[in-house]
Amino acid sequence: MTYSIDELAGIMKTLQDEGVKAVVIGDTVVQLALGRKRLEGDVDLFVYEPSPLLEQDYYQELASRHGWEVSSTEVGTVKLIAPLSEDYLEIELYENYMDIEIPDEILEKADVIRVGGIIINVLPVEAYLVLKARQGVDTNKLAEYIKQLKNSINIKLVEELIGYYHEEEQEIIVNRLRDTGLNI
């Protein structure tokens, strides 16, 4: 699934207008940082409110009002499926639950950016790298992103963000980032 910056902006505006407070946390972070005009994949959002676990009825009603569909992510949170002009966009809504654990200190690092005329919150690329390394999946994709972003990655910020996790996880994250080509 591919979509334009303007389509992303339209989806984010709809969510904001509906009262959803969220920060972009997934691959979209890197694609925006790379300045891509066409984006690929789904949009992963860390949602502050309403809770995608406790307020599933809220999201059912939101989807119904906008002609969207509702499904579930692999961890059981809400996934919204919004039709686009030529495709559809899956918007996966997360909060700290099960394997998803994003410390508040990392979320507080979110950048405020303008996308298609809409202001959205987006994690810095460095936070995406740390989260992906912690997760330990898609390491080939992570290595490719590191190669593409190499000159713009703030290593000090990566190290700071790793420090927000428990000591036993820090070494794993560092090793995974090193294995994917980041010199930390």
ABEGO torsion letter per residue (X at the ends): XBBBAAAAAAAAAAAAAAGBBBBBABAAAAAAAAGBABBBEBBBBBBAOBBAAAAAAAAAAAAAAAGBBBBBBAAGBBBBBBBBAABBBBBBBBBBBEABBBBAAAAAABBBBBBGGBBBBBBBAAAAAAAAAAAGBGAAAAAAAAAAAAAABBAAAAAAAAAABBAAAAAAAAAAAAAAGBBX
